[in-house]
Amino acid sequence: MSDLRLAFGCGDYDRTRALVDGTVKPEGMELDWERVDTPHELFVRVQRGEFDVAEMSLSGLTNGIAAGNTEIVGLPVFTSRLFRHSFIFVNRDAGIDKPSDLVGRRVGVTDYTVSAAVWIRGMLQHDYDVLPSQMRWFLGGLNEPGHVVPLGTRLPDGVEIQQIPAGRALSEMLEAGDIDALISPGVPDVVKRRSPKVRRLFESYPEIEADYYRRTGIVPIMHVVVVRRSTYEQNPWIARSLYEAFCEAKRLGYRTLTETGAAKVTLVWLQAHLERERQVFGEDPWPYGFEANRTTLEALATYVYEQGLAGRLVPAESLFAPETLNLSERVAVPKL
């Protein structure tokens, strides 16, 4: 019997590369990989049903489940996770020196419903008592004029949200002082070119983020692997097979990182970065599995509900194929 062929949409990551080059092969299936480097574009295509297996926004999956959309089902595999303190940018002349200074300010965001924005608003609310309703929100393209297709369809009551003028982009509006702050999934061009008008709100963000992890146990999850539900229901065995293959691919990615005698990654201080991360996070800074990530997943579900993006609080377990909830990683992470 021939293997099942599945269309696989995902970015290019060290933790998934072994699945792409064939070093790791999920039992019973072939993955036809399509590289999509713009996450938002990929997520919209996932919502359109273009892939059997794909990387998806965690908030997008949560919003969809809350709205009764069950066309995709998650696996507890997380292709992107990232602290978000360093993605709050402010105009230097706006007088914003601490989170409470954001109250009453004009804040830009590409998509109010995107995971990065949900995490940032949740952190501001729970750590600094700054509520989303205390800011005025402006939607638009990050570096180019235009508006992105929102991943979520529900917006909250009691929060002022408006589109920026046509022909303008959030990055240049921040530099010009036409908005006071910007939260973003990526680093805007105005920061990359070191504009003297723009800086991060949290300039010592590595220390702040490490403290956040020690207090909360959370490394924010951005992207999760999902399977088209019709494909999964016809072949329920694929959930475990895919999970185990992603775990093995991640282990091989770690092994590449730890081969520092002739580093495979273009970082001069790679060894120092690895040792620092293990000191903070332990042996596996990027765990897969539901139980290992329960706290983080429940926090995101809570924030989505608190922020009015979902009409109900979604149980974190309901995001995933049931047979994956008790799976843990069986492969050892390479030692430094």
For each residue, the residues with C-beta under 8 A, 3 or more apart:
1:
2:
3: 28 29 30
4: 28 29 30 235 238
5: 29 30 32
6: 29 30 31 32 52 53 231 238
7: 32 34 50 51 52 53
8: 19 31 32 33 34 51 52 53 54
9: 33 34 36 42 45 46 50 51 53 54 55
10: 13 16 33 34 35 36 42 54 55 79 225
11: 16 35 36 37 39 42 55 79 80
12: 16 17 20 35 37
13: 10 16 17 79 80 253
14: 17 253 256 257 265
15: 79 246 249 250 253 286
16: 10 11 12 13 19 20 79 246 249 250 253
17: 12 13 14 20 21 23 249 252 253
18: 21 23 24 248 249 252 253
19: 8 16 23 24 25 26 31 33 245 246 249
20: 12 16 17 31 33
21: 17 18
22: 25
23: 17 18 19 249 252
24: 18 19 245 248 249 252
25: 19 22 29 30 245
26: 19 29 31 238 241 242 244 245
27: 241 244 245
28: 3 4 237 238 241
29: 3 4 5 6 25 26 238 241 242
30: 3 4 5 6 25
31: 6 8 19 20 26 53
32: 5 6 7 8
33: 8 9 10 19 20
34: 7 8 9 10 51
35: 10 11 12
36: 9 10 11 39 41 42 45
37: 11 12
38: 41 42
39: 11 36 42 43 55 57 80 185 222 223
40: 43 44 110 111 114 148 149 151 185
41: 36 38 44 45
42: 9 10 11 36 38 39 45 46 54 55 56
43: 39 40 46 47 56 57 60 151
44: 40 41 47 48 149 151
45: 9 36 41 42 48 50 51 54
46: 9 42 43 49 50 51 54 55 56 60 72 226
47: 43 44 60 64 151
48: 44 45
49: 46 71 228
50: 7 9 45 46
51: 7 8 9 34 45 46 54 228
52: 6 7 8 227 228 231
53: 6 7 8 9 31 225 226 227 228 231 242
54: 8 9 10 42 45 46 51 225 226
55: 9 10 11 39 42 46 79 80 223 224 225 226
56: 42 43 46 60 61 72 74 223 224 225 226
57: 39 43 60 61 114 115 151 222 223 224
58: 61 62 78 115 221 222 223 224 297 300
59: 62 63 113 114 115 118 151 152 300 304 309
60: 43 46 47 56 57 63 64 113 114 115 151 152
61: 56 57 58 64 65 72 74 224 226 319
62: 58 59 65 66 300 301 304 310 314 319
63: 59 60 66 67 113 151 152 153 154 304 309 310
64: 47 60 61 67 69 70 71 72
65: 61 62 68 69 70 314 318 319
66: 62 63 304 305 309 310 311 312 314
67: 63 64 153 154 310 311
68: 65
69: 64 65 72
70: 64 65 73 229
71: 49 64 228 229 230
72: 46 56 61 64 69 226 227 228 229
73: 70 226 227 229 232 239 319 320 321
74: 56 61 224 225 226 227 319 320 321
75: 224 225 226 227 239 242 243 246 320 321 324
76: 224 243 288 289 290 293 320 324 325 327
77: 224 225 242 243 246 247 288
78: 58 81 221 222 223 224 225 286 288 293
79: 10 11 13 15 16 55 223 224 225
80: 11 13 39 55 221 222 223
81: 78 219 220 221 222 223 286
82: 116 219 220 222
83: 86 205 209 212 213 219 220
84: 87 88 116 119 120 123 183 220
85: 88 123 201 202 205 208 209 212
86: 83 200 202 205 209
87: 84 116 120 183 184 185 186 187
88: 84 85 120 181 182 183 200 201 202
89: 174 181 182 183 184 188 190 191 198 199 200 201
90: 94 96 174 180 181 182 198 199 200 201
91: 94 96 174 175 177 179 180 181 197 198
92: 196 197 198 199
93: 177 197
94: 90 91 105 177 180 181
95: 101
96: 90 91 101 102 105 180 181 201
97: 101
98: 101 128 201
99: 102 124 127 128 130 201
100: 103 128 129 130
101: 95 96 97 98 105
102: 96 99 105 107 124 130 134 135 180 181 201
103: 100 130 134 135
104: 134 135 136
105: 94 96 101 102 135 136 180 181
106: 135 136 138 178 179 180 181
107: 102 135 136 137 138 179 180 181 182 183
108: 137 138 139 140 164 170 173 174 179 181 182 183 184
109: 112 114 117 137 138 139 170 182 183 184
110: 40 114 139 140 141 142 148 170 184 185
111: 40 114 117 139 148 150 151
112: 109 117 137 139 150 152 155 161
113: 59 60 63 117 118 150 151 152 154 155 309
114: 40 57 59 60 109 110 111 117 118 151 185
115: 57 58 59 60 118 119 185 220 221 222 223 300
116: 82 84 87 119 120 183 184 185 222
117: 109 111 112 113 114 120 121 183 185
118: 59 113 114 115 121 122 300 303 304 307 309
119: 84 115 116 122 123 220 222 300 303
120: 84 87 88 116 117 123 124 183
121: 117 118 124 125 132 183 303 307
122: 118 119 125 126 299 300 302 303 306 307
123: 84 85 119 120 126 127 128 212
124: 99 102 120 121 127 128 130 131 132
125: 121 122 128 129 130 131 132 303 306
126: 122 123
127: 99 123 124 212
128: 98 99 100 123 124 125
129: 100 125
130: 99 100 102 103 124 125 134 135
131: 124 125 134
132: 121 124 125 135 137 156 159 307
133: 156 158 159
134: 102 103 104 130 131
135: 102 103 104 105 106 107 130 132 181
136: 104 105 106 107 160 162
137: 107 108 109 112 132 159 160 161 162
138: 106 107 108 109 161 162 163 164 170 173 179
139: 108 109 110 111 112 147 161 162 163 164
140: 108 110 145 146 147 163 164 168 169 170 173
141: 110 144 145 146 147 148 169 170
142: 110 169 170 171 184 186 188 189
143: 169 170 171 188 189
144: 141 169
145: 140 141 166 167 168 169
146: 140 141 169
147: 139 140 141 163
148: 40 110 111 141
149: 40 44
150: 111 112 113 153
151: 40 43 44 47 57 59 60 63 111 113 114
152: 59 60 63 112 113 155 309
153: 63 67 150
154: 63 67 113 308 309 310 311
155: 112 113 152 159 161 308 309
156: 132 133 159 307 308 309
157: 308
158: 133 308
159: 132 133 137 155 156 308
160: 136 137
161: 112 137 138 139 155
162: 136 137 138 139
163: 138 139 140 147
164: 108 138 139 140 168 169 170 173 179
165: 168
166: 145
167: 145
168: 140 145 164 165 172 173 178
169: 140 141 142 143 144 145 146 164 172 173
170: 108 109 110 138 140 141 142 143 164 173 174 179 182 184 188
171: 142 143 174 175 182 188 189 190
172: 168 169 175 176 190
173: 108 138 140 164 168 169 170 176 178 179
174: 89 90 91 108 170 171 177 178 179 180 181 182 188 190 197 198
175: 91 171 172 190 195 197 198
176: 172 173 197
177: 91 93 94 174 180 197
178: 106 168 173 174
179: 91 106 107 108 138 164 170 173 174 182
180: 90 91 94 96 102 105 106 107 174 177
181: 88 89 90 91 94 96 102 105 106 107 108 135 174 201
182: 88 89 90 107 108 109 170 171 174 179 188
183: 84 87 88 89 107 108 109 116 117 120 121
184: 87 89 108 109 110 116 142 170 187 188
185: 39 40 87 110 114 115 116 117 222
186: 87 142
187: 87 184 191 192
188: 89 142 143 170 171 174 182 184 191 192 198
189: 142 143 171 192 193
190: 89 171 172 174 175 193 195 197 198
191: 89 187 188 194 195 198 200
192: 187 188 189
193: 189 190
194: 191
195: 175 190 191 198
196: 92
197: 91 92 93 174 175 176 177 190
198: 89 90 91 92 174 175 188 190 191 195
199: 89 90 92 203
200: 86 88 89 90 191 203 205
201: 85 88 89 90 96 98 99 102 181
202: 85 86 88 205 208
203: 199 200
204: 207 208
205: 83 85 86 200 202 208 209
206: 209 210
207: 204 210 211
208: 85 202 204 205 211 212
209: 83 85 86 205 206 212 213
210: 206 207 213 214 280
211: 207 208 214 215
212: 83 85 123 127 208 209 215 216 218
213: 83 209 210 216 217 218 219 280 281
214: 210 211 280
215: 211 212
216: 212 213 295 299
217: 213 295 296
218: 212 213 295 296 299
219: 81 82 83 213 281 285 286 296
220: 81 82 83 84 115 119 296 300
221: 58 78 80 81 115 224 293 296 297 300
222: 39 57 58 78 80 81 82 115 116 119 185
223: 39 55 56 57 58 78 79 80 81 115
224: 55 56 57 58 61 74 75 76 77 78 79 221 319
225: 10 53 54 55 56 74 75 77 78 79 242 246
226: 46 53 54 55 56 61 72 73 74 75
227: 52 53 72 73 74 75 231 232 238 239 242 321
228: 49 51 52 53 71 72 231 232
229: 70 71 72 73 232 233
230: 71 233 234
231: 6 52 53 227 228 234 235 238
232: 73 227 228 229 235 236 238 239 321
233: 229 230 236
234: 230 231
235: 4 231 232 238
236: 232 233 239 321 323
237: 28 240 241
238: 4 6 26 28 29 227 231 232 235 241 242
239: 73 75 227 232 236 242 243 321 323 324
240: 237 243 244 323 324 327
241: 26 27 28 29 237 238 244 245
242: 26 29 53 75 77 225 227 238 239 245 246
243: 75 76 77 239 240 246 247 288 324 327
244: 26 27 240 241 247 248 327 330
245: 19 24 25 26 27 241 242 248 249
246: 15 16 19 75 77 225 242 243 249 250 288
247: 77 243 244 250 251 288 329 330 331
248: 18 24 244 245 251 252 331
249: 15 16 17 18 19 23 24 245 246 252 253
250: 15 16 246 247 253 254 286 288
251: 247 248 254 255 329 331 332 333 334
252: 17 18 23 24 248 249 255 256
253: 13 14 15 16 17 18 249 250 256 257
254: 250 251 257 258 333 334
255: 251 252 258 259 334
256: 14 252 253 259 264 265
257: 14 253 254 260 264 265 270 274
258: 254 255 274 334 335 336
259: 255 256 262 263 264
260: 257 263 270 271 274
261:
262: 259
263: 259 260 266 267 270 271
264: 256 257 259
265: 14 256 257 270
266: 263
267: 263 270 273
268:
269: 272 273
270: 257 260 263 265 267 273 274
271: 260 263 274 275 336
272: 269 275 276
273: 267 269 270 276 277
274: 257 258 260 270 271 277 278 336
275: 271 272 278 279 336
276: 272 273 279 280
277: 273 274 280 281 285
278: 274 275 281 282 283 285 336
279: 275 276
280: 210 213 214 276 277 285
281: 213 219 277 278 284 285
282: 278 285
283: 278 333 335
284: 281 287 329 333
285: 219 277 278 280 281 282
286: 15 78 81 219 250
287: 284 292 293 329
288: 76 77 78 243 246 247 250 292 293 329
289: 76 292 293 327 328 329
290: 76 293 294 297 316 317 320 324 325 326 327
291: 294 325 326 328
292: 287 288 289 328 329
293: 76 78 221 287 288 289 290 296 297
294: 290 291 297 298 316
295: 216 217 218 298 299
296: 217 218 219 220 221 293 299 300
297: 58 221 290 293 294 300 301 316 319
298: 294 295 301 302 316
299: 122 216 218 295 296 302 303
300: 58 59 62 115 118 119 122 220 221 296 297 303 304
301: 62 297 298 304 305 313 314 315 316 319
302: 122 298 299 305 306 313
303: 118 119 121 122 125 299 300 306 307
304: 59 62 63 66 118 300 301 307 309 310 314
305: 66 301 302 308 309 310 312 313 314
306: 122 125 302 303
307: 118 121 122 132 156 303 304
308: 154 155 156 157 158 159 305
309: 59 63 66 113 118 152 154 155 156 304 305
310: 62 63 66 67 154 304 305 313 314
311: 66 67 154
312: 66 305
313: 301 302 305 310
314: 62 65 66 301 304 305 310 318 319
315: 301 318
316: 290 294 297 298 301 319
317: 290 320 322 325
318: 65 314 315
319: 61 62 65 73 74 224 297 301 314 316
320: 73 74 75 76 290 317 324 325
321: 73 74 75 227 232 236 239 324 325
322: 317 325
323: 236 239 240 326 327
324: 75 76 239 240 243 290 320 321 327
325: 76 290 291 317 320 321 322
326: 290 291 323
327: 76 240 243 244 289 290 323 324
328: 289 291 292
329: 247 251 284 287 288 289 292
330: 244 247
331: 247 248 251
332: 251
333: 251 254 283 284
334: 251 254 255 258
335: 258 283
336: 258 271 274 275 278
